[in-house]
Amino acid sequence: MASAASAPPTPSNLKRIVAASLIGTTIEWYDFFLYGSAAALVFNQLFFPESDPLVGTLLSFLTYAVGFAARPLGALVFGHYGDRLGRKKLLVLSLLLMGGATFAIGLLPTHATIGSAAPVLLTVLRLVQGFALGGEWGGAVLLVSEHGDARRRGFWASWPQTGAPAGQLLATGVLSLLTAVLSDDAFNTWGWRIPFLLSGVLVIVGLWIRLSVDESPVFKQALAQAEARKATRAADAEKLPLVAVLRHHWRDVLIAMGARMAENISYYVVTAFILVYATTAADVSKQTALNAVLIASAVHFAVIPLWGALSDRVGRRPVYLVGAVGVALWMFPFFALVDTGSFGSLLLAVTVGLVLHGAMYAPQAAFFSEMFATRMRYSGASIGAQFSSVAAGAPAPLIATALLDATGGSTWIALYVIAAALLTIVAVAVAKETRNRDLADIEPSADASPQSARTTDAHTV
């Protein structure tokens, strides 16, 4: 039996919660992906002009990777306070930090103006972006998961996940429009700043929507129980969320990290590195590559809720495995299609890659949420998701670019993604199915059966 705290909210309230999470994650991912696209297209010229073009690209991707390095710290800080203070407050803070850093990048002087201080400042702002995003994801998906109808949790929780392709779509769309209407000289001189400055407007809209939603009822219930324990039990009744996660959920954290390897690496190879590969190795124009990613991101946005709904019917693991196996099988055809230099082939390559990625990304929100007890869920989901990004998404464009530079071809890049897919397949294969769990009643050591959801100890929420 589901607890009262997990009873389905009214449709209008749930849609408002979903909208608030989606708007916020879209803006955060717009900011984050905008940097990645700019790193591939112009930052090598603006901030590393004294380097060889490909070396300059490597250096710009290195600052791109720095943002991922800050994500685990954001996961720890936001996870800790999100489990103590609530999801909503931390989501507002993450949006302000991300939007402020992105807006500041739009005002940043280049190497031609202030010399080596320019890439240093760029790196600092990228660190702030990564710190904010490290705390954003966990809070956004939990706010929806803990409000939503348990029978359709995979579907509803997948909507914040669409913020990634929506942000990619928005970032790529703005850049594509600017490169279409501006000359290369105008774009490199001042046009690149416009998308970053636009973030200031988007953050205002996001804050207005995000401030209007209520805190998760599941968290409110857990917080009330925690306060009661403080008044009646010994001081050790409340462990730090991080300590509790490592004590009760270390296996789940490792599974989440493994599950993210193929999802994270394949995404950044297909959307960020492909801008480098297509324009250098395949001799495709910058505009053509951007347009392919733009259209494919729209398809990606559309299929994520469909994959999420399917995970409600057949389970999180089967859908996730379809994506991981599919990505592994698609990598060699992917690069073969890009190598043709045809727009249609490039579009097909990126679109199929993102559809398969969606099979992993869509159930991920519900899957990770269902692994952890309420009072350690923000920390557990965030740590599992963001610590893996240091080894996965952070170096992915950097490693792929280095492999291209060293070999001049795509074979080793494809093998790199396939190796990541094999890690993910093993991690998901050993995981327990979580589809039937009640988020209000999950024990730290719960198994996959619905009956295991009943709590028997005060430490379980």
TORSE-347471 format. One record per residue (C-alpha): residue in one letter; residue number from 1; x, y negated, z negated. Coordinates in Angstrom, 2 decimals. Layout:
// residues N
PT|A|NUM|X|Y|Z
...
This chain:
// residues 461
PT|M|1|0.00|0.00|0.00
PT|A|2|1.33|-3.45|0.87
PT|S|3|1.73|-5.90|-1.92
PT|A|4|-0.20|-9.11|-2.10
PT|A|5|2.84|-11.09|-1.30
PT|S|6|3.21|-9.36|2.01
PT|A|7|-0.43|-9.66|3.05
PT|P|8|-0.85|-11.15|6.52
PT|P|9|-1.13|-14.96|6.54
PT|T|10|-3.77|-16.73|8.58
PT|P|11|-3.00|-16.83|12.32
PT|S|12|-2.68|-20.61|12.39
PT|N|13|-0.29|-20.65|9.42
PT|L|14|1.85|-17.88|10.91
PT|K|15|2.06|-19.66|14.25
PT|R|16|3.22|-22.82|12.48
PT|I|17|5.91|-20.86|10.66
PT|V|18|7.04|-19.26|13.93
PT|A|19|7.06|-22.64|15.68
PT|A|20|9.14|-24.21|12.92
PT|S|21|11.70|-21.41|13.05
PT|L|22|11.78|-21.35|16.85
PT|I|23|12.20|-25.12|17.22
PT|G|24|14.99|-25.15|14.67
PT|T|25|16.89|-22.20|16.11
PT|T|26|16.48|-23.57|19.65
PT|I|27|18.10|-26.85|18.62
PT|E|28|20.88|-25.12|16.69
PT|W|29|21.66|-22.78|19.59
PT|Y|30|21.41|-25.65|22.08
PT|D|31|24.13|-27.42|20.12
PT|F|32|26.26|-24.30|19.82
PT|F|33|25.93|-23.16|23.45
PT|L|34|26.39|-26.66|24.80
PT|Y|35|29.89|-26.58|23.37
PT|G|36|30.56|-23.19|24.99
PT|S|37|29.47|-24.37|28.42
PT|A|38|31.42|-27.61|28.10
PT|A|39|34.49|-25.63|26.98
PT|A|40|34.27|-23.59|30.17
PT|L|41|33.64|-26.56|32.47
PT|V|42|35.31|-29.78|31.25
PT|F|43|36.99|-29.58|27.83
PT|N|44|40.16|-28.10|29.30
PT|Q|45|40.58|-31.31|31.32
PT|L|46|39.43|-33.77|28.67
PT|F|47|41.17|-32.41|25.58
PT|F|48|44.00|-30.22|26.93
PT|P|49|45.05|-32.03|30.15
PT|E|50|48.76|-31.23|29.87
PT|S|51|48.19|-27.47|30.18
PT|D|52|47.89|-25.23|33.21
PT|P|53|44.16|-25.07|34.18
PT|L|54|43.65|-21.48|33.00
PT|V|55|45.76|-22.07|29.88
PT|G|56|43.70|-25.19|29.22
PT|T|57|40.57|-23.05|29.47
PT|L|58|42.07|-20.60|26.98
PT|L|59|42.79|-23.46|24.57
PT|S|60|39.29|-24.88|24.92
PT|F|61|37.84|-21.41|24.25
PT|L|62|40.11|-21.22|21.21
PT|T|63|38.37|-24.28|19.73
PT|Y|64|35.12|-22.57|20.76
PT|A|65|36.14|-19.49|18.74
PT|V|66|36.90|-21.64|15.69
PT|G|67|33.17|-22.24|15.35
PT|F|68|32.67|-18.51|14.87
PT|A|69|35.38|-18.41|12.22
PT|A|70|33.33|-20.83|10.11
PT|R|71|30.14|-18.80|10.43
PT|P|72|30.99|-16.25|7.69
PT|L|73|31.61|-19.10|5.26
PT|G|74|28.25|-20.58|6.21
PT|A|75|26.66|-17.17|5.71
PT|L|76|28.12|-16.88|2.20
PT|V|77|27.19|-20.40|1.08
PT|F|78|23.75|-20.60|2.69
PT|G|79|22.98|-16.98|1.80
PT|H|80|23.82|-17.57|-1.87
PT|Y|81|21.73|-20.71|-2.22
PT|G|82|19.02|-19.42|0.10
PT|D|83|18.53|-16.45|-2.23
PT|R|84|18.57|-18.76|-5.25
PT|L|85|16.68|-21.85|-4.05
PT|G|86|14.63|-20.66|-1.10
PT|R|87|14.79|-20.38|2.68
PT|K|88|13.24|-23.73|3.65
PT|K|89|15.66|-26.10|1.87
PT|L|90|18.71|-24.46|3.40
PT|L|91|17.18|-24.45|6.88
PT|V|92|16.70|-28.21|6.73
PT|L|93|20.32|-28.69|5.66
PT|S|94|21.68|-26.44|8.43
PT|L|95|19.76|-28.40|11.06
PT|L|96|21.14|-31.72|9.80
PT|L|97|24.72|-30.45|9.77
PT|M|98|24.55|-28.92|13.23
PT|G|99|22.82|-31.90|14.82
PT|G|100|25.17|-34.40|13.22
PT|A|101|28.29|-32.56|14.38
PT|T|102|26.98|-32.22|17.93
PT|F|103|26.02|-35.89|18.15
PT|A|104|29.50|-36.82|16.91
PT|I|105|31.12|-34.74|19.68
PT|G|106|29.27|-36.92|22.17
PT|L|107|31.02|-39.97|20.69
PT|L|108|34.46|-38.35|20.45
PT|P|109|37.42|-40.05|22.22
PT|T|110|39.29|-37.77|24.63
PT|H|111|43.00|-36.93|24.88
PT|A|112|43.51|-39.80|27.30
PT|T|113|42.39|-42.26|24.59
PT|I|114|43.82|-40.99|21.30
PT|G|115|46.17|-38.18|22.33
PT|S|116|46.52|-35.02|20.26
PT|A|117|44.10|-36.31|17.62
PT|A|118|41.25|-35.65|20.07
PT|P|119|41.45|-31.83|20.06
PT|V|120|41.97|-31.91|16.27
PT|L|121|38.75|-33.86|15.75
PT|L|122|36.98|-31.61|18.24
PT|T|123|38.06|-28.58|16.24
PT|V|124|36.82|-30.08|12.96
PT|L|125|33.39|-30.79|14.42
PT|R|126|33.28|-27.28|15.86
PT|L|127|33.96|-25.92|12.37
PT|V|128|30.95|-27.86|11.05
PT|Q|129|28.82|-26.42|13.85
PT|G|130|29.89|-22.89|12.99
PT|F|131|29.31|-23.39|9.26
PT|A|132|25.77|-24.62|9.93
PT|L|133|24.90|-21.84|12.36
PT|G|134|26.22|-19.24|9.92
PT|G|135|23.45|-20.26|7.53
PT|E|136|20.73|-20.95|10.09
PT|W|137|20.10|-17.51|11.52
PT|G|138|19.36|-15.65|8.29
PT|G|139|16.99|-18.28|6.96
PT|A|140|15.06|-18.66|10.21
PT|V|141|14.38|-14.97|10.75
PT|L|142|13.58|-14.36|7.07
PT|L|143|11.08|-17.21|6.95
PT|V|144|9.10|-15.51|9.70
PT|S|145|9.71|-11.91|8.55
PT|E|146|8.57|-12.66|5.00
PT|H|147|5.45|-14.51|6.16
PT|G|148|4.45|-12.16|8.93
PT|D|149|2.12|-9.19|9.31
PT|A|150|4.16|-6.06|8.53
PT|R|151|2.54|-4.12|11.38
PT|R|152|3.78|-6.67|13.93
PT|R|153|6.94|-7.84|12.16
PT|G|154|9.19|-6.89|15.07
PT|F|155|7.14|-9.06|17.43
PT|W|156|6.83|-12.12|15.19
PT|A|157|10.42|-11.97|13.90
PT|S|158|11.69|-11.79|17.49
PT|W|159|10.42|-15.31|18.21
PT|P|160|13.22|-17.08|16.28
PT|Q|161|15.55|-14.88|18.34
PT|T|162|14.21|-16.54|21.48
PT|G|163|15.82|-19.71|20.17
PT|A|164|19.12|-18.38|21.55
PT|P|165|18.02|-18.14|25.21
PT|A|166|15.88|-21.25|24.78
PT|G|167|18.92|-23.15|23.51
PT|Q|168|21.03|-21.67|26.30
PT|L|169|18.32|-22.60|28.80
PT|L|170|18.15|-26.15|27.50
PT|A|171|21.93|-26.62|27.33
PT|T|172|22.58|-25.08|30.74
PT|G|173|19.62|-26.91|32.24
PT|V|174|20.84|-30.32|31.09
PT|L|175|24.38|-29.59|32.28
PT|S|176|23.10|-28.25|35.60
PT|L|177|21.00|-31.36|36.16
PT|L|178|23.89|-33.67|35.36
PT|T|179|26.35|-31.82|37.60
PT|A|180|23.76|-31.97|40.40
PT|V|181|23.12|-35.72|40.20
PT|L|182|26.57|-36.96|39.16
PT|S|183|29.87|-36.79|40.96
PT|D|184|32.62|-34.70|39.35
PT|D|185|34.42|-37.91|38.37
PT|A|186|31.33|-39.43|36.72
PT|F|187|30.49|-36.19|34.92
PT|N|188|34.04|-35.80|33.60
PT|T|189|34.25|-39.46|32.58
PT|W|190|30.96|-40.01|30.73
PT|G|191|28.23|-37.65|31.95
PT|W|192|29.31|-34.76|29.73
PT|R|193|28.50|-36.86|26.65
PT|I|194|24.77|-37.15|27.41
PT|P|195|23.75|-33.60|26.37
PT|F|196|25.62|-33.96|23.06
PT|L|197|24.00|-37.31|22.25
PT|L|198|20.59|-35.87|23.14
PT|S|199|20.95|-33.60|20.12
PT|G|200|20.18|-36.55|17.83
PT|V|201|16.66|-36.83|19.26
PT|L|202|16.08|-33.08|19.10
PT|V|203|17.10|-32.92|15.43
PT|I|204|14.51|-35.54|14.47
PT|V|205|11.78|-33.46|16.14
PT|G|206|13.06|-30.27|14.51
PT|L|207|13.13|-31.79|11.03
PT|W|208|9.58|-33.12|11.36
PT|I|209|8.31|-29.63|12.19
PT|R|210|10.50|-27.71|9.75
PT|L|211|9.59|-29.90|6.76
PT|S|212|5.89|-29.13|7.30
PT|V|213|6.07|-25.39|6.52
PT|D|214|5.77|-23.57|3.20
PT|E|215|8.35|-21.43|1.45
PT|S|216|8.16|-17.66|1.96
PT|P|217|5.53|-16.08|-0.34
PT|V|218|7.71|-12.98|-0.73
PT|F|219|10.56|-15.16|-1.99
PT|K|220|8.23|-17.06|-4.35
PT|Q|221|7.12|-13.79|-5.89
PT|A|222|10.69|-12.56|-6.30
PT|L|223|11.78|-15.89|-7.80
PT|A|224|8.95|-15.80|-10.33
PT|Q|225|9.94|-12.27|-11.35
PT|A|226|13.56|-13.33|-11.68
PT|E|227|12.61|-16.24|-13.94
PT|A|228|10.59|-13.87|-16.11
PT|R|229|13.57|-11.54|-16.42
PT|K|230|15.80|-14.40|-17.54
PT|A|231|13.40|-15.13|-20.38
PT|T|232|13.02|-11.54|-21.57
PT|R|233|16.16|-9.62|-20.66
PT|A|234|19.93|-9.74|-21.06
PT|A|235|22.05|-12.27|-19.21
PT|D|236|23.24|-9.67|-16.69
PT|A|237|19.73|-9.18|-15.30
PT|E|238|20.47|-11.60|-12.46
PT|K|239|23.55|-10.74|-10.43
PT|L|240|25.03|-13.12|-7.88
PT|P|241|23.42|-12.30|-4.50
PT|L|242|26.80|-11.56|-2.92
PT|V|243|27.76|-9.18|-5.75
PT|A|244|24.37|-7.46|-5.53
PT|V|245|24.69|-7.05|-1.75
PT|L|246|28.14|-5.47|-2.01
PT|R|247|26.98|-3.21|-4.84
PT|H|248|23.66|-2.00|-3.43
PT|H|249|23.83|-2.67|0.33
PT|W|250|27.45|-2.27|1.44
PT|R|251|26.45|0.49|3.85
PT|D|252|23.73|-1.70|5.38
PT|V|253|26.19|-4.57|5.79
PT|L|254|28.58|-2.30|7.71
PT|I|255|25.75|-1.01|9.89
PT|A|256|24.63|-4.56|10.68
PT|M|257|28.18|-5.56|11.57
PT|G|258|28.58|-2.58|13.88
PT|A|259|25.18|-3.16|15.45
PT|R|260|26.19|-6.69|16.38
PT|M|261|29.38|-5.79|18.25
PT|A|262|27.84|-4.98|21.65
PT|E|263|25.07|-7.54|21.25
PT|N|264|27.44|-10.40|20.43
PT|I|265|30.30|-9.59|22.82
PT|S|266|28.09|-8.82|25.82
PT|Y|267|26.14|-12.05|25.37
PT|Y|268|29.15|-14.34|25.43
PT|V|269|30.76|-12.47|28.32
PT|V|270|27.55|-12.68|30.36
PT|T|271|26.72|-16.33|29.59
PT|A|272|29.96|-18.17|28.69
PT|F|273|32.88|-16.28|30.23
PT|I|274|30.95|-15.72|33.45
PT|L|275|31.21|-19.47|34.16
PT|V|276|34.99|-19.07|34.22
PT|Y|277|35.05|-15.76|36.08
PT|A|278|32.55|-16.74|38.77
PT|T|279|34.23|-20.06|39.54
PT|T|280|37.80|-18.73|39.59
PT|A|281|37.87|-15.03|40.53
PT|A|282|34.67|-14.96|42.65
PT|D|283|35.04|-18.46|44.15
PT|V|284|31.49|-19.47|43.20
PT|S|285|30.71|-23.15|42.71
PT|K|286|30.14|-24.55|39.22
PT|Q|287|26.56|-25.47|40.13
PT|T|288|25.77|-21.98|41.46
PT|A|289|27.07|-20.28|38.31
PT|L|290|25.10|-22.64|36.06
PT|N|291|21.91|-22.07|38.04
PT|A|292|22.25|-18.28|37.74
PT|V|293|22.67|-18.49|33.96
PT|L|294|19.77|-20.96|33.79
PT|I|295|17.29|-18.67|35.58
PT|A|296|18.50|-15.55|33.77
PT|S|297|18.09|-17.31|30.40
PT|A|298|14.43|-17.99|31.22
PT|V|299|13.89|-14.26|31.85
PT|H|300|15.79|-13.49|28.65
PT|F|301|13.43|-15.76|26.70
PT|A|302|10.40|-13.98|28.13
PT|V|303|11.51|-10.39|27.45
PT|I|304|12.65|-10.79|23.84
PT|P|305|9.11|-10.79|22.33
PT|L|306|8.25|-7.80|24.54
PT|W|307|11.20|-5.83|23.18
PT|G|308|10.22|-6.95|19.66
PT|A|309|6.65|-5.69|20.15
PT|L|310|7.98|-2.37|21.47
PT|S|311|10.08|-1.98|18.31
PT|D|312|6.83|-2.17|16.30
PT|R|313|5.53|0.83|18.23
PT|V|314|8.56|3.11|18.57
PT|G|315|10.96|1.78|15.90
PT|R|316|13.91|-0.60|15.71
PT|R|317|16.62|1.99|16.40
PT|P|318|15.34|3.41|19.73
PT|V|319|14.94|-0.07|21.25
PT|Y|320|18.34|-1.17|19.97
PT|L|321|20.00|1.94|21.42
PT|V|322|18.41|1.33|24.83
PT|G|323|20.12|-2.06|24.89
PT|A|324|23.53|-0.79|23.75
PT|V|325|23.62|2.13|26.17
PT|G|326|22.27|-0.05|28.97
PT|V|327|24.95|-2.71|28.50
PT|A|328|27.68|-0.07|28.58
PT|L|329|26.35|1.36|31.84
PT|W|330|25.82|-2.06|33.42
PT|M|331|29.27|-3.61|32.99
PT|F|332|30.98|-2.23|36.09
PT|P|333|27.97|-2.97|38.36
PT|F|334|27.78|-6.39|36.70
PT|F|335|31.25|-7.47|37.81
PT|A|336|30.88|-5.78|41.21
PT|L|337|27.81|-7.91|41.89
PT|V|338|29.52|-11.11|40.72
PT|D|339|32.54|-10.36|42.94
PT|T|340|30.36|-10.54|46.06
PT|G|341|30.08|-14.32|45.60
PT|S|342|26.39|-14.17|46.53
PT|F|343|23.97|-16.20|44.42
PT|G|344|21.37|-13.41|44.54
PT|S|345|23.88|-10.83|43.35
PT|L|346|25.17|-13.13|40.63
PT|L|347|21.62|-13.81|39.46
PT|L|348|20.79|-10.10|39.39
PT|A|349|23.97|-9.32|37.44
PT|V|350|23.34|-11.92|34.74
PT|T|351|19.58|-11.27|34.50
PT|V|352|19.89|-7.51|34.00
PT|G|353|22.70|-8.10|31.50
PT|L|354|20.52|-10.45|29.45
PT|V|355|17.45|-8.20|29.63
PT|L|356|19.53|-5.34|28.19
PT|H|357|20.98|-7.71|25.60
PT|G|358|17.41|-8.61|24.60
PT|A|359|16.73|-4.98|23.71
PT|M|360|19.36|-5.32|20.98
PT|Y|361|18.66|-8.91|19.99
PT|A|362|14.86|-8.70|19.72
PT|P|363|14.54|-6.01|17.00
PT|Q|364|17.63|-7.28|15.19
PT|A|365|15.75|-9.86|13.09
PT|A|366|13.25|-7.38|11.66
PT|F|367|15.84|-4.58|11.49
PT|F|368|18.30|-6.58|9.38
PT|S|369|15.56|-8.15|7.23
PT|E|370|14.18|-4.71|6.36
PT|M|371|17.57|-3.46|5.16
PT|F|372|17.83|-5.73|2.09
PT|A|373|15.89|-6.46|-1.11
PT|T|374|14.31|-9.91|-1.36
PT|R|375|16.67|-11.60|-3.83
PT|M|376|19.71|-10.58|-1.79
PT|R|377|18.14|-10.58|1.67
PT|Y|378|19.40|-13.99|2.87
PT|S|379|22.94|-13.09|1.77
PT|G|380|22.83|-9.54|3.11
PT|A|381|21.35|-10.35|6.53
PT|S|382|23.60|-13.38|6.98
PT|I|383|26.80|-11.58|5.92
PT|G|384|26.08|-8.60|8.14
PT|A|385|25.26|-10.80|11.11
PT|Q|386|27.89|-13.50|10.78
PT|F|387|30.98|-11.64|9.57
PT|S|388|30.81|-9.49|12.68
PT|S|389|30.83|-12.63|14.84
PT|V|390|34.48|-13.25|13.89
PT|A|391|35.50|-9.99|15.56
PT|A|392|32.82|-10.02|18.26
PT|G|393|31.50|-13.28|19.71
PT|A|394|34.35|-15.51|18.56
PT|P|395|37.16|-13.97|20.60
PT|A|396|35.00|-12.55|23.41
PT|P|397|35.45|-15.38|25.97
PT|L|398|39.07|-15.77|24.83
PT|I|399|39.88|-12.06|25.24
PT|A|400|38.02|-11.87|28.55
PT|T|401|39.88|-14.91|29.89
PT|A|402|43.23|-13.51|28.72
PT|L|403|42.46|-10.15|30.39
PT|L|404|41.56|-11.96|33.60
PT|D|405|44.80|-13.93|33.44
PT|A|406|46.87|-10.81|32.76
PT|T|407|45.27|-8.43|35.26
PT|G|408|43.57|-10.68|37.80
PT|G|409|40.54|-8.39|37.80
PT|S|410|37.49|-7.32|35.80
PT|T|411|38.20|-3.64|35.00
PT|W|412|39.66|-4.21|31.54
PT|I|413|37.00|-6.78|30.73
PT|A|414|34.29|-4.22|31.51
PT|L|415|36.08|-1.60|29.39
PT|Y|416|36.29|-4.13|26.53
PT|V|417|32.50|-4.56|26.52
PT|I|418|31.94|-0.80|26.86
PT|A|419|34.13|-0.16|23.81
PT|A|420|32.01|-2.62|21.81
PT|A|421|28.86|-0.84|23.01
PT|L|422|30.18|2.49|21.76
PT|L|423|30.74|0.99|18.28
PT|T|424|27.17|-0.31|18.26
PT|I|425|25.75|3.03|19.40
PT|V|426|27.50|4.80|16.49
PT|A|427|26.35|2.17|13.94
PT|V|428|22.71|2.27|15.01
PT|A|429|22.70|6.06|15.35
PT|V|430|23.68|6.50|11.68
PT|A|431|21.25|3.82|10.45
PT|K|432|17.89|4.69|8.92
PT|E|433|14.69|3.58|10.63
PT|T|434|13.22|0.57|8.80
PT|R|435|9.97|-0.10|10.67
PT|N|436|7.60|1.00|7.87
PT|R|437|9.21|-0.89|5.00
PT|D|438|7.33|-3.46|2.90
PT|L|439|9.61|-6.48|2.42
PT|A|440|8.06|-7.34|-0.94
PT|D|441|8.90|-3.98|-2.47
PT|I|442|12.16|-2.78|-0.93
PT|E|443|14.56|-1.19|-3.39
PT|P|444|18.30|-1.82|-2.97
PT|S|445|18.76|1.86|-2.15
PT|A|446|15.47|2.39|-0.32
PT|D|447|15.20|5.05|2.33
PT|A|448|13.15|4.74|5.48
PT|S|449|9.90|6.26|4.24
PT|P|450|6.93|4.00|3.45
PT|Q|451|6.56|5.56|0.00
PT|S|452|10.05|4.45|-1.00
PT|A|453|8.94|0.83|-0.93
PT|R|454|7.53|0.89|-4.46
PT|T|455|9.80|-0.78|-6.99
PT|T|456|10.72|0.98|-10.20
PT|D|457|13.27|-1.39|-11.71
PT|A|458|13.50|-5.12|-12.28
PT|H|459|16.68|-5.33|-10.23
PT|T|460|14.94|-4.37|-7.00
PT|V|461|13.65|-7.78|-5.90
